[in-house]
Amino acid sequence: MQTSDQLPRIFQANLARLFERVIQPGMHALPFHASLETGEAATMEQFLDRAAAQVDNYTANEAAKAFALTLAAVFERQLSIWASAIYRDQAIEMPKSRGFQDFLALCAKHAGIDLEQDELGADLSEMFMAANVVRHGEGSSCEKLKMIARHLWDDAADDYHDLLAGPRIPSEHLRIRTRDLIRYIRATTRFWGLADPLPMAVTDPPYRVEPSGRVADRTVTEG
């Protein structure tokens, strides 16, 4: 059995453990408020409670963005390792690649994966671009992400206040919610399930968000 045949299952399992043992419990443990109260506070205690709620939601969003960056980084590293293994098994020198999109296209082609099906490629590309925005802030990735994933910004939302001083910075208003992390872990684990040539491959991983905002068959709530 070639190394490249074994890697997809290992990668899928590693991502699932990372999500279920670290990301999911981490998001669930953070306090989150469905809406933030504004306006003149009646008492200092009420003012401080409102300020604390703003900090809670800001921190939860920062954590979600960091987890999106983590998933993207792990998946990109896995793609790179698998691409190298494919060429090594075939005794072919690996061509120079420009990064994530090249690795994704190469690996999908090798495995016969249709990235257009069920928006698999769109979710993976969105995850990677969101990770770039989290890492670098303003720039071309932010502009591109706003065009392809406008749902990650909500100027009318009453559950988030930017805590930075000064003019509004669009990248600081990027919202990564639990439902987005679920889409990203489903896309990454589904990709490796589809790439897995071994018996009993898991091609339909159990990560979904119901209309209520809850994860199907789980207890994590939207945040």
ZIKAZI-V911818 format. One record per helix or strand of 2 or more residues. SS is the DSSP state (A for helix, B for strand). FROM is the first residue (numbers start at 1). LEN is the number of residues. If there is no record, write none. Layout:
<<SS | FROM | LEN> <SS | FROM | LEN>>
This chain:
<<A | 3 | 27> <A | 44 | 46> <A | 100 | 12> <A | 117 | 20> <A | 140 | 9> <A | 150 | 3> <A | 170 | 4> <A | 178 | 18>>
